[in-house]
Amino acid sequence: MNISRYLLIFCLAILLGISFSTHAAKVDLAEAVNKAGKQRMLSQRIAKAYFFLGNNVRRDKAKKQLKKSIVEFKKNHT
């Protein structure tokens, strides 16, 4: 009984490993790095726009940039 339990766990681990590797292979590493970098840049731009709005610095440009950056961030996030 103990051996069959270990065999079942081993088979499940193998199946999990195979399925995980096929899903991981679908995402290109360079593409993932580019998306992460773009999201980081957009989050910094959003923070800067909030800062400008809060300090009444170029409010018109900050509002446009904030809206545009949030839309692009959400689009890239999906």
Phi, psi and omega in degrees: 000321179295321181292320180293327178294315179294323178295318178297314179298318179298315180296319178295321178295320178296314179297319178296317179297319179293315181292323179294319182293327178289324177289322181291329182288339182289335181265118179286134184298316180297321178295319179295319179294319179297317179295319180296319178296320179293319178296321178297315179298317180294321179295324177292321178294321177296316179298319180296318180295318176300317179300314180297318179297317181294332181256013179053046178249116177046057185302322182297313180292321180296319179298315180298314182294322179296311180299313181297317182292321179295317179299314181293321178299313180296321179296316179290332182292329179281000000 
